[in-house]
Amino acid sequence: MAERDPGQPLDEAAFAEAVELGRGLEKRGDVDGAVRAFARVGAVSEAVRVLVGARRFAEAADLTLRSLGVREAEVGGLQGDRRKLALRAAICLSHAGQARRSADMFLALGEAPRAIEVLQKAGDHVGAARIQASAQKGRPVPASGDAPPPGSPGSMSLDWARRLEESGKLDQAVTAYVELKRLGDAGRVARKLGHLGDAAHFFGEAGLYLEAAECHREAGVPEAALEALMRTPREHPAYRGACVEAIRLASQLDVVGFELEHFLGRFSDSEAPTDGEVEALYELGRLYERNDLVDGAQEAFARVSATRPSYRDVDERLQALASDSRAARLVSEKIRREDLAFRGAGAPKPAREDDTIRAPPRGKTPPPADATPPERPAWHVSTGSLVAGRYRIEGMIGRGGMASVYRASDLELGEQIAIKLFSQLDDDPSMLSRFKQELLLSRQLQHLNLVRLYDIGTHQGSRFITMELLIGQTLGKLLARGPLDPGRGIKYLIHACAGLHAAHTKEIVHRDVKPENFFVTSEDVLKVMDFGIAKRQMAPAFTVTGFVAGTPAYMSPEQISDFAEVSPLSDIYSLGIVAYQVFTGSVPFTHRELLKLLMMHLRDPVPPPRQRNPAIPEDLEALILKTLEKEPRLRFQSCAELALELERIGKRLAPEGAEPA
């Protein structure tokens, strides 16, 4: 039997009826409806139970705290059942991944051991050690985010920490060194204890990346060791040694990506490598070779050959790579000839079979294949022109780097459409592939929030596609005027979620989510456009490892690290960047240098949106930050889940009596 929380003036019959309604909604899977029904009559424990069952722990904690009528820092004064509810809220915050809030609540409730446990599980060893040190000395335990000022009464001295270490009290010495912010010493002692994970963490926080990598390697975690090595600054005296070890680990793991290539930049460009470095360069070439990165392999092997002529089989490998490049060019030419023959436009001059592809001179990177594109007639359209004898051009809508879009009349069907004419498409096999893919994928997607594509054709030797004519403007143009109000922004984001979810259910990932690819119609409906670099999630990954495509300001960390392996969770991250811009007027990360911008996505914490726009509600800020988690598993796991949370916030923000956005 559900119990009504005290202070709720409601008769028993009405209470029972509301509880029955809530349980009925719960059985039907309507979590939000059930929670509202229970909360309306004060059955908060029932509402919290439903939220916990749906694994919406943060909401469960917030609802509990609202029902208690106290702030998190004030829960220490609660007694009896109210204290138990506060403990439950702290546990929920821990499950929600909000370790700092959870630990602070446990501390306020006098539960320091539980606060330490929460922080340790979250990887905040420094915060956990500081709390432990304060508790052991009988001092008031600081909140997890507070550090005692240096020189404060009772603060530990370095001599005392060293005496603890010398007397064999190593656990206490680690705690003392952490409190003194001597993290290098804390790592050294933790390593003595065999606590390799903690030692690696402390070394990393102290900037001792080589030592951190050694600990990870000893612990049998080579992936973490490689990541630690790649944090070594290029100006560090041990940088070259770190590069050699990083190549060894990457070869062992058979992984290569943007971060590794960026880290090895100065090492690969340097002169006169030592014997050990020559072997590392050879292994790097083999690694690139295994991952089909022909240019990188050729460059690495060429440097080896220039430094150590006839080293192992490097000359034979360079010859083989040059032959592979020639074969790839011939395959590309064959595809082009077949495609042109299909269109009846004739075939370009084929590559000569007797062309000789030679290994590059030692020390030089081989030039790219020099296939000259065939000439084809230029095309031009103007108002009144006919395209393919069917579409009459009414005017230009816009022009991009590879295509122009026109408003046109379909004379056969008597409809207004948009026509997208691609310039020099056939001269670039990758652009031709993108064009075909956009049409193929978009034809499979029928949804109100997706732009609909109709047909494919050619005009004066150029490709075109016809599509739904949209009247309105891109979200990018809207945001150029500044942030949107929460209600309107939430509405557009829900529309974007619906369109992307329709694609994701077809196992299609967009991979270029940004405001310019969202179109807001005159009916105030948002539509997702441009699936030109999309991919089928379950299809073979033809994208070369290490290749990066998309728009850098909106790229997910995994899109940067391994573009071929992105999932719908990558689109959710990019949509989080869009949401950040919708409500703050700016993207979270900007930099004039591309590589530094990409590294910000990979490593830098996201500036809280409320720092840029304090009017953003707290729960909306939490939603945005969840979409922007570096680790995909910590984000919303589907666009449908994200849309439900947006709807909940939208309903809360809607004026009373008004329909939510």
C-alpha positions as CSV (number, residue, x, y, z in Angstrom):
1,M,0.0,0.0,0.0
2,A,1.5,3.4,-1.0
3,E,1.8,5.9,1.8
4,R,1.1,9.5,1.4
5,D,3.9,11.9,2.5
6,P,2.9,14.0,5.4
7,G,1.5,17.5,4.8
8,Q,-0.6,16.5,1.8
9,P,-4.3,17.6,2.3
10,L,-6.0,15.0,0.1
11,D,-8.7,12.6,1.0
12,E,-8.0,8.9,1.0
13,A,-10.3,8.1,-1.9
14,A,-8.6,10.6,-4.2
15,F,-5.2,9.5,-3.1
16,A,-6.0,5.8,-3.8
17,E,-7.4,6.7,-7.2
18,A,-4.3,8.7,-8.1
19,V,-2.0,5.9,-7.0
20,E,-4.0,3.4,-9.1
21,L,-3.7,5.7,-12.1
22,G,0.0,6.0,-11.5
23,R,0.5,2.2,-11.3
24,G,-1.5,1.7,-14.5
25,L,0.7,4.2,-16.3
26,E,3.7,2.5,-15.0
27,K,2.6,-0.9,-16.3
28,R,2.1,0.7,-19.7
29,G,5.6,2.0,-19.7
30,D,4.7,5.6,-19.3
31,V,7.3,6.6,-16.8
32,D,6.8,10.3,-16.9
33,G,3.0,9.9,-16.6
34,A,3.4,7.6,-13.6
35,V,5.8,9.9,-11.9
36,R,3.5,12.9,-12.4
37,A,0.5,11.0,-11.1
38,F,2.3,9.9,-7.9
39,A,4.0,13.2,-7.3
40,R,0.7,15.1,-7.7
41,V,-0.8,13.4,-4.6
42,G,2.5,13.4,-2.6
43,A,3.4,9.7,-3.1
44,V,7.0,10.7,-3.6
45,S,8.5,7.4,-2.6
46,E,6.4,5.7,-5.4
47,A,7.5,8.3,-7.9
48,V,11.2,7.8,-6.9
49,R,10.8,4.0,-7.1
50,V,9.5,4.4,-10.7
51,L,12.4,6.7,-11.7
52,V,15.0,4.3,-10.1
53,G,13.4,1.4,-12.0
54,A,13.9,3.4,-15.2
55,R,17.5,4.1,-14.2
56,R,16.8,7.9,-14.1
57,F,18.8,8.3,-10.9
58,A,19.5,12.0,-11.1
59,E,15.8,12.8,-11.4
60,A,15.0,10.4,-8.5
61,A,17.6,12.3,-6.3
62,D,16.3,15.7,-7.3
63,L,12.7,14.7,-6.6
64,T,13.6,13.3,-3.2
65,L,15.5,16.5,-2.2
66,R,12.5,18.7,-3.4
67,S,10.2,16.6,-1.2
68,L,12.5,17.1,1.8
69,G,12.5,20.8,1.3
70,V,16.2,21.2,2.1
71,R,19.3,22.0,0.2
72,E,22.0,19.3,-0.2
73,A,24.3,21.0,2.2
74,E,21.6,21.0,4.9
75,V,20.7,17.3,4.9
76,G,22.9,16.7,8.0
77,G,20.1,18.1,10.2
78,L,17.6,15.5,9.1
79,Q,16.5,12.7,11.4
80,G,14.6,9.3,11.1
81,D,12.9,8.6,7.8
82,R,13.8,11.9,6.4
83,R,17.5,11.1,6.9
84,K,17.0,7.7,5.2
85,L,15.5,9.5,2.2
86,A,18.5,11.8,2.0
87,L,20.8,8.8,2.0
88,R,18.8,7.3,-0.8
89,A,19.2,10.5,-2.8
90,A,23.0,10.4,-2.2
91,I,23.0,6.8,-3.5
92,C,21.0,7.8,-6.6
93,L,23.4,10.6,-7.4
94,S,26.3,8.1,-7.2
95,H,24.5,5.8,-9.7
96,A,23.8,8.8,-11.9
97,G,27.6,9.4,-12.2
98,Q,27.4,12.7,-10.1
99,A,30.2,11.6,-7.7
100,R,31.0,15.0,-6.3
101,R,27.4,15.8,-5.4
102,S,26.9,12.3,-3.9
103,A,30.1,12.6,-1.9
104,D,29.2,16.0,-0.5
105,M,25.8,14.7,0.6
106,F,27.4,11.7,2.3
107,L,29.8,14.0,4.1
108,A,26.9,16.3,5.2
109,L,25.2,13.2,6.6
110,G,28.4,12.2,8.4
111,E,29.1,9.2,6.1
112,A,32.7,9.9,5.2
113,P,33.6,6.2,4.4
114,R,30.8,6.2,1.8
115,A,31.9,9.5,0.4
116,I,35.5,8.1,0.0
117,E,34.1,5.0,-1.7
118,V,32.0,7.0,-4.2
119,L,35.0,9.2,-5.2
120,Q,37.3,6.2,-5.5
121,K,34.9,4.4,-7.8
122,A,34.6,7.6,-9.9
123,G,38.4,7.8,-10.2
124,D,38.8,10.9,-8.0
125,H,41.6,9.4,-5.9
126,V,42.9,12.8,-4.9
127,G,39.5,13.9,-3.4
128,A,39.1,10.5,-1.7
129,A,42.6,10.7,-0.1
130,R,42.0,14.2,1.1
131,I,38.8,13.2,2.9
132,Q,40.5,10.1,4.3
133,A,43.4,12.2,5.7
134,S,41.0,14.7,7.3
135,A,39.0,11.9,8.9
136,Q,42.0,10.2,10.3
137,K,43.3,13.3,12.0
138,G,39.9,14.1,13.5
139,R,39.6,17.4,11.6
140,P,36.3,18.5,10.0
141,V,36.1,16.8,6.6
142,P,36.0,19.3,3.7
143,A,33.5,19.0,0.9
144,S,34.9,17.0,-2.0
145,G,35.5,20.1,-4.1
146,D,37.2,22.1,-1.3
147,A,41.0,21.9,-0.6
148,P,42.4,23.1,2.7
149,P,44.6,26.2,2.2
150,P,48.3,25.7,2.5
151,G,49.6,26.4,6.0
152,S,46.2,26.1,7.6
153,P,46.2,24.9,11.2
154,G,46.8,21.2,11.4
155,S,47.9,20.9,7.8
156,M,50.5,18.2,7.2
157,S,54.2,18.9,6.7
158,L,56.4,17.4,4.1
159,D,58.8,16.2,6.8
160,W,55.9,14.3,8.5
161,A,55.0,12.7,5.2
162,R,58.6,11.5,4.7
163,R,58.8,10.2,8.3
164,L,55.6,8.1,7.6
165,E,57.3,6.7,4.5
166,E,60.6,5.9,6.2
167,S,58.8,4.2,9.1
168,G,57.0,1.9,6.6
169,K,53.5,3.5,7.0
170,L,53.2,3.7,3.3
171,D,49.4,3.9,3.0
172,Q,49.4,6.9,5.4
173,A,52.4,8.4,3.5
174,V,50.4,8.3,0.2
175,T,47.5,10.1,1.9
176,A,49.9,12.7,3.3
177,Y,51.6,13.3,0.0
178,V,48.2,13.7,-1.7
179,E,47.1,16.2,0.9
180,L,50.3,18.1,0.3
181,K,49.7,17.9,-3.5
182,R,53.0,16.1,-3.9
183,L,51.4,13.7,-6.4
184,G,54.7,12.5,-7.9
185,D,55.7,11.3,-4.4
186,A,52.2,9.8,-3.9
187,G,52.7,7.9,-7.1
188,R,56.1,6.6,-6.2
189,V,54.9,5.3,-2.8
190,A,51.7,3.8,-4.3
191,R,54.0,2.0,-6.8
192,K,56.0,0.5,-3.9
193,L,52.7,-0.7,-2.4
194,G,51.9,-2.4,-5.7
195,H,48.8,-0.1,-6.2
196,L,49.7,0.4,-9.9
197,G,46.4,1.9,-10.9
198,D,46.6,4.6,-8.2
199,A,50.3,5.2,-8.9
200,A,49.6,5.7,-12.6
201,H,46.8,8.1,-11.7
202,F,49.0,10.2,-9.4
203,F,51.9,10.2,-11.9
204,G,49.5,11.4,-14.6
205,E,48.1,14.2,-12.5
206,A,51.7,15.3,-11.7
207,G,52.6,15.4,-15.4
208,L,54.9,12.4,-15.1
209,Y,53.5,10.6,-18.1
210,L,56.4,8.2,-18.7
211,E,56.2,7.0,-15.1
212,A,52.4,6.7,-15.5
213,A,52.9,4.6,-18.7
214,E,55.3,2.3,-16.9
215,C,52.7,1.6,-14.2
216,H,50.0,0.9,-16.7
217,R,52.3,-1.4,-18.6
218,E,53.3,-3.3,-15.4
219,A,49.6,-3.6,-14.6
220,G,49.0,-5.2,-18.0
221,V,47.0,-2.3,-19.4
222,P,48.9,-1.4,-22.6
223,E,46.0,0.8,-23.9
224,A,46.3,3.1,-20.9
225,A,50.1,3.0,-21.2
226,L,49.9,4.2,-24.8
227,E,47.4,7.0,-23.8
228,A,49.7,8.2,-21.1
229,L,52.8,8.2,-23.4
230,M,50.9,10.3,-25.9
231,R,50.5,13.0,-23.3
232,T,54.3,13.6,-23.2
233,P,55.0,17.2,-24.4
234,R,57.2,17.4,-27.5
235,E,59.7,19.6,-25.7
236,H,60.2,17.0,-23.0
237,P,63.7,15.5,-22.9
238,A,62.3,12.0,-23.0
239,Y,59.9,12.8,-25.9
240,R,61.8,10.6,-28.5
241,G,62.0,7.7,-26.1
242,A,58.3,8.1,-25.5
243,C,57.7,8.0,-29.2
244,V,59.6,4.7,-29.6
245,E,57.7,3.1,-26.8
246,A,54.4,4.5,-28.1
247,I,55.1,2.9,-31.6
248,R,55.9,-0.4,-29.9
249,L,52.7,-0.4,-27.9
250,A,50.6,0.8,-30.9
251,S,52.1,-2.0,-33.0
252,Q,51.4,-4.5,-30.3
253,L,47.8,-3.3,-30.1
254,D,47.5,-2.8,-33.9
255,V,45.9,0.6,-33.4
256,V,46.5,3.9,-35.2
257,G,44.6,7.1,-35.3
258,F,44.6,10.9,-35.1
259,E,46.1,11.2,-31.6
260,L,49.1,8.8,-32.4
261,E,49.9,10.6,-35.7
262,H,49.7,14.0,-34.1
263,F,51.9,12.8,-31.2
264,L,54.5,11.4,-33.6
265,G,54.6,14.5,-35.8
266,R,58.0,15.9,-34.6
267,F,59.6,12.5,-34.2
268,S,58.7,11.5,-37.8
269,D,60.1,14.8,-39.1
270,S,63.3,14.8,-37.2
271,E,66.8,14.1,-38.7
272,A,69.3,11.3,-38.1
273,P,67.4,8.7,-36.0
274,T,69.3,6.4,-33.8
275,D,69.4,2.6,-34.4
276,G,66.5,2.1,-32.0
277,E,64.5,4.9,-33.6
278,V,65.1,3.4,-37.1
279,E,63.6,0.1,-36.0
280,A,60.7,2.1,-34.5
281,L,60.1,3.9,-37.8
282,Y,60.2,0.5,-39.6
283,E,57.6,-0.8,-37.1
284,L,55.5,2.3,-37.7
285,G,55.6,1.7,-41.4
286,R,54.4,-1.9,-40.9
287,L,51.6,-0.6,-38.6
288,Y,50.4,1.9,-41.3
289,E,50.8,-0.8,-43.9
290,R,48.5,-3.2,-41.9
291,N,45.9,-0.5,-41.6
292,D,45.9,0.5,-45.3
293,L,47.5,3.9,-44.6
294,V,49.7,3.8,-47.7
295,D,51.0,7.4,-47.6
296,G,52.0,7.0,-43.9
297,A,53.7,3.7,-44.6
298,Q,55.6,5.1,-47.6
299,E,56.8,8.1,-45.6
300,A,58.0,5.9,-42.7
301,F,59.8,3.4,-44.9
302,A,61.3,6.2,-47.0
303,R,62.9,7.7,-43.9
304,V,64.3,4.4,-42.9
305,S,65.7,3.8,-46.4
306,A,67.3,7.2,-46.4
307,T,69.0,6.7,-43.1
308,R,69.9,3.0,-43.4
309,P,70.0,1.9,-47.0
310,S,68.8,-1.7,-47.6
311,Y,67.6,-1.9,-44.0
312,R,65.8,-5.3,-43.7
313,D,63.2,-5.4,-46.5
314,V,62.3,-1.7,-46.6
315,D,63.1,-1.3,-50.4
316,E,60.9,-4.2,-51.3
317,R,58.1,-2.8,-49.2
318,L,58.4,0.6,-50.9
319,Q,58.2,-1.1,-54.3
320,A,55.1,-3.0,-53.2
321,L,53.4,0.1,-51.9
322,A,54.1,1.9,-55.1
323,S,52.5,-0.9,-57.1
324,D,49.5,-0.8,-54.8
325,S,49.1,2.9,-55.5
326,R,49.2,2.1,-59.3
327,A,46.6,-0.6,-58.9
328,A,44.3,1.6,-57.0
329,R,44.5,4.2,-59.7
330,L,43.7,1.6,-62.4
331,V,40.7,0.4,-60.4
332,S,39.5,4.0,-60.1
333,E,39.9,4.6,-63.9
334,K,37.9,1.4,-64.6
335,I,35.0,2.5,-62.4
336,R,35.0,5.8,-64.2
337,R,34.9,4.3,-67.6
338,E,32.1,2.0,-66.7
339,D,30.1,4.8,-65.2
340,L,30.6,7.1,-68.2
341,A,29.7,4.2,-70.6
342,F,26.5,3.6,-68.6
343,R,25.6,7.3,-69.2
344,G,26.6,7.1,-72.8
345,A,29.0,9.9,-72.4
346,G,32.1,8.1,-73.7
347,A,35.1,6.9,-71.8
348,P,38.2,8.9,-70.8
349,K,41.6,7.8,-72.0
350,P,42.6,4.8,-69.9
351,A,45.7,4.7,-67.9
352,R,48.6,3.2,-70.0
353,E,49.4,-0.3,-68.9
354,D,53.1,0.3,-69.6
355,D,53.4,3.2,-67.2
356,T,56.2,2.5,-64.8
357,I,55.7,3.2,-61.1
358,R,59.1,3.5,-59.5
359,A,60.2,3.5,-55.8
360,P,60.9,7.1,-54.7
361,P,64.4,8.3,-54.2
362,R,65.7,7.5,-50.7
363,G,64.6,10.1,-48.2
364,K,61.7,11.3,-50.4
365,T,58.0,10.6,-50.0
366,P,56.6,9.3,-53.3
367,P,54.3,11.7,-55.2
368,P,50.6,10.9,-55.6
369,A,49.4,9.1,-58.7
370,D,49.0,11.7,-61.5
371,A,45.8,10.7,-63.2
372,T,44.7,13.7,-65.2
373,P,40.9,14.1,-65.2
374,P,39.3,14.1,-68.7
375,E,37.8,17.3,-70.0
376,R,34.0,17.4,-70.0
377,P,31.7,20.1,-71.2
378,A,30.9,23.0,-68.8
379,W,27.3,23.5,-67.8
380,H,25.4,26.6,-66.9
381,V,21.8,27.1,-65.8
382,S,19.9,30.3,-65.5
383,T,16.3,31.3,-64.8
384,G,14.0,29.6,-67.3
385,S,16.6,26.9,-68.3
386,L,15.4,23.4,-68.7
387,V,17.3,20.6,-66.9
388,A,17.0,17.1,-68.4
389,G,14.1,18.4,-70.4
390,R,11.8,18.3,-67.4
391,Y,12.8,20.7,-64.7
392,R,12.5,24.5,-65.3
393,I,14.8,26.6,-63.2
394,E,13.0,29.3,-61.2
395,G,16.0,30.8,-59.3
396,M,19.0,29.9,-57.2
397,I,18.5,29.0,-53.5
398,G,22.2,28.6,-52.6
399,R,25.7,27.5,-53.6
400,G,28.2,25.3,-51.8
401,G,31.6,24.0,-52.5
402,M,30.5,21.0,-54.6
403,A,26.9,21.9,-55.7
404,S,24.3,24.6,-56.3
405,V,20.7,24.3,-55.3
406,Y,17.9,25.8,-57.4
407,R,14.2,26.2,-57.1
408,A,12.5,24.5,-60.1
409,S,9.2,23.4,-61.5
410,D,8.7,19.7,-62.3
411,L,6.8,20.1,-65.7
412,E,5.6,16.5,-65.7
413,L,4.1,16.5,-62.2
414,G,3.3,20.2,-61.9
415,E,5.1,20.5,-58.6
416,Q,7.7,22.9,-57.1
417,I,10.9,21.1,-56.2
418,A,14.5,21.8,-55.4
419,I,17.3,20.6,-57.7
420,K,20.9,20.1,-56.6
421,L,23.4,20.3,-59.4
422,F,26.9,19.0,-58.7
423,S,29.9,20.7,-60.3
424,Q,33.0,18.6,-61.3
425,L,31.5,15.6,-59.4
426,D,32.7,13.0,-61.9
427,D,36.3,14.4,-61.7
428,D,36.5,13.2,-58.0
429,P,35.7,9.6,-57.3
430,S,35.2,10.3,-53.6
431,M,32.6,13.0,-54.3
432,L,30.9,10.7,-56.8
433,S,30.7,8.1,-54.1
434,R,29.4,10.6,-51.6
435,F,26.7,11.7,-54.1
436,K,25.5,8.2,-54.8
437,Q,25.5,7.4,-51.1
438,E,23.5,10.5,-50.2
439,L,20.8,9.4,-52.7
440,L,20.8,5.8,-51.7
441,L,20.5,6.4,-48.0
442,S,18.1,9.3,-48.2
443,R,15.7,7.2,-50.4
444,Q,15.4,4.7,-47.5
445,L,14.4,7.4,-45.0
446,Q,10.8,8.7,-45.0
447,H,10.1,11.0,-42.0
448,L,8.6,14.4,-41.3
449,N,11.9,15.6,-39.9
450,L,14.0,14.4,-42.8
451,V,14.4,16.2,-46.1
452,R,13.0,13.9,-48.8
453,L,15.0,13.2,-52.0
454,Y,13.2,12.2,-55.2
455,D,15.3,11.3,-58.2
456,I,18.8,11.2,-59.8
457,G,19.9,12.3,-63.3
458,T,22.5,14.0,-65.5
459,H,22.6,17.4,-67.2
460,Q,25.3,18.4,-69.6
461,G,27.6,15.8,-68.2
462,S,26.9,16.7,-64.5
463,R,24.9,14.9,-61.9
464,F,21.8,16.2,-60.2
465,I,19.3,15.1,-57.6
466,T,15.8,16.5,-57.1
467,M,14.4,16.9,-53.6
468,E,11.6,18.4,-51.5
469,L,11.5,22.2,-51.8
470,L,11.8,23.8,-48.4
471,I,10.8,27.4,-47.6
472,G,12.5,28.9,-44.5
473,Q,16.1,29.0,-43.3
474,T,18.8,26.8,-41.8
475,L,19.1,26.7,-38.0
476,G,22.6,28.1,-38.5
477,K,21.2,31.3,-39.9
478,L,18.7,31.5,-37.0
479,L,21.5,31.1,-34.5
480,A,23.6,33.8,-36.2
481,R,21.2,36.2,-34.4
482,G,21.9,34.7,-31.0
483,P,20.6,32.0,-28.7
484,L,17.0,30.8,-28.8
485,D,14.6,30.9,-25.9
486,P,14.4,27.5,-24.1
487,G,10.9,26.6,-25.4
488,R,11.7,27.1,-29.0
489,G,15.2,25.6,-28.8
490,I,13.8,22.5,-27.1
491,K,11.2,22.1,-29.8
492,Y,13.8,22.2,-32.6
493,L,16.0,19.7,-30.8
494,I,13.1,17.3,-30.3
495,H,12.5,17.5,-34.1
496,A,16.2,16.8,-34.7
497,C,16.1,13.8,-32.4
498,A,13.0,12.5,-34.3
499,G,14.7,12.7,-37.7
500,L,18.0,11.3,-36.5
501,H,16.3,8.5,-34.6
502,A,14.5,7.5,-37.9
503,A,17.9,7.3,-39.5
504,H,19.5,5.4,-36.6
505,T,16.7,2.8,-36.6
506,K,17.8,2.1,-40.2
507,E,21.3,1.7,-38.9
508,I,22.4,4.9,-40.6
509,V,24.7,7.4,-38.8
510,H,24.7,11.0,-40.1
511,R,28.3,11.9,-39.0
512,D,27.9,15.6,-39.9
513,V,25.3,17.0,-37.5
514,K,25.5,20.8,-37.3
515,P,23.1,23.8,-37.5
516,E,23.7,24.2,-41.3
517,N,22.3,20.7,-41.8
518,F,19.1,21.5,-40.0
519,F,16.5,23.4,-41.9
520,V,13.6,25.2,-40.2
521,T,10.6,25.5,-42.5
522,S,8.1,28.3,-42.6
523,E,5.7,25.9,-40.7
524,D,8.3,25.9,-37.9
525,V,9.3,22.3,-38.5
526,L,13.0,21.3,-38.4
527,K,14.3,18.9,-41.0
528,V,17.6,17.1,-41.1
529,M,19.5,17.4,-44.3
530,D,22.7,16.1,-46.1
531,F,23.5,12.5,-45.5
532,G,26.5,12.8,-47.8
533,I,29.0,11.4,-45.3
534,A,26.6,9.1,-43.5
535,K,27.3,5.4,-43.2
536,R,25.4,2.2,-42.4
537,Q,26.4,1.2,-38.9
538,M,26.5,-2.5,-39.7
539,A,28.0,-2.2,-43.2
540,P,31.6,-2.9,-43.9
541,A,33.7,0.1,-42.9
542,F,35.3,1.3,-46.1
543,T,36.6,4.5,-44.4
544,V,40.3,4.3,-44.0
545,T,41.5,4.2,-40.4
546,G,42.8,7.6,-39.4
547,F,40.6,9.5,-41.8
548,V,38.6,12.3,-40.3
549,A,35.6,13.9,-41.9
550,G,32.8,16.1,-40.7
551,T,32.8,19.6,-39.2
552,P,35.5,20.0,-36.5
553,A,33.5,22.3,-34.2
554,Y,30.8,19.5,-33.9
555,M,32.9,16.3,-34.0
556,S,32.7,13.7,-31.3
557,P,35.9,12.3,-29.7
558,E,35.4,8.9,-31.3
559,Q,34.8,10.5,-34.7
560,I,38.2,12.1,-34.4
561,S,40.0,9.0,-33.1
562,D,38.4,6.5,-35.6
563,F,36.0,8.0,-38.0
564,A,35.0,4.6,-39.5
565,E,33.8,3.2,-36.2
566,V,31.3,5.9,-35.1
567,S,27.8,4.9,-33.9
568,P,24.6,6.8,-33.3
569,L,26.2,8.0,-30.0
570,S,28.5,10.2,-32.1
571,D,25.5,12.0,-33.7
572,I,24.2,12.5,-30.1
573,Y,27.5,14.2,-29.1
574,S,27.3,16.5,-32.2
575,L,23.6,17.2,-31.4
576,G,24.8,18.2,-27.9
577,I,27.2,20.8,-29.5
578,V,24.2,22.1,-31.4
579,A,22.1,22.3,-28.2
580,Y,25.0,24.1,-26.5
581,Q,25.0,26.7,-29.3
582,V,21.2,26.9,-29.4
583,F,21.0,28.0,-25.7
584,T,24.4,29.9,-25.3
585,G,24.9,31.3,-28.8
586,S,28.3,29.7,-29.1
587,V,29.9,26.3,-29.5
588,P,31.9,25.0,-26.4
589,F,35.3,24.7,-28.2
590,T,36.9,27.1,-30.7
591,H,40.5,27.4,-31.8
592,R,42.3,28.9,-34.8
593,E,44.4,25.7,-35.2
594,L,42.5,22.6,-36.4
595,L,44.6,20.1,-34.4
596,K,44.2,22.0,-31.2
597,L,40.5,22.2,-31.7
598,L,40.3,18.5,-32.2
599,M,42.4,17.9,-29.1
600,M,39.9,20.0,-27.1
601,H,37.1,17.6,-28.1
602,L,39.3,14.7,-27.1
603,R,40.5,16.0,-23.7
604,D,39.2,19.3,-22.5
605,P,36.2,19.5,-20.1
606,V,33.1,21.2,-21.5
607,P,32.6,24.8,-20.1
608,P,29.3,24.7,-18.2
609,P,26.6,26.3,-20.4
610,R,25.3,28.4,-17.5
611,Q,28.7,30.2,-17.3
612,R,27.8,31.6,-20.8
613,N,24.1,32.0,-20.2
614,P,23.0,31.9,-16.6
615,A,19.3,31.9,-17.7
616,I,19.6,28.3,-18.8
617,P,17.7,26.0,-16.4
618,E,19.9,23.6,-14.3
619,D,18.3,20.5,-15.6
620,L,18.7,21.7,-19.2
621,E,22.4,22.3,-18.5
622,A,22.7,18.8,-17.1
623,L,21.1,17.4,-20.2
624,I,23.5,19.2,-22.5
625,L,26.6,18.1,-20.5
626,K,25.4,14.5,-20.6
627,T,25.2,14.5,-24.4
628,L,28.8,15.9,-24.4
629,E,30.4,13.2,-22.3
630,K,33.7,12.1,-23.8
631,E,32.9,8.4,-23.1
632,P,30.0,7.4,-25.4
633,R,28.5,5.0,-22.8
634,L,27.9,7.9,-20.4
635,R,25.7,9.8,-22.9
636,F,22.1,9.3,-23.7
637,Q,22.0,6.0,-25.4
638,S,19.5,6.9,-28.1
639,C,17.9,10.0,-29.7
640,A,14.6,8.7,-28.4
641,E,15.8,8.8,-24.8
642,L,17.2,12.3,-25.3
643,A,13.9,13.4,-26.9
644,L,12.0,12.1,-23.8
645,E,14.2,14.1,-21.5
646,L,13.8,17.2,-23.6
647,E,10.0,16.8,-23.6
648,R,10.1,16.5,-19.8
649,I,12.1,19.8,-19.5
650,G,9.9,21.5,-22.1
651,K,6.7,20.6,-20.2
652,R,8.2,22.0,-17.0
653,L,9.2,25.2,-18.7
654,A,5.9,25.7,-20.5
655,P,3.6,28.4,-19.0
656,E,0.7,27.0,-17.1
657,G,-2.2,26.3,-19.4
658,A,-0.1,26.5,-22.5
659,E,0.8,23.6,-24.7
660,P,4.4,22.5,-24.3
661,A,6.7,23.0,-27.3
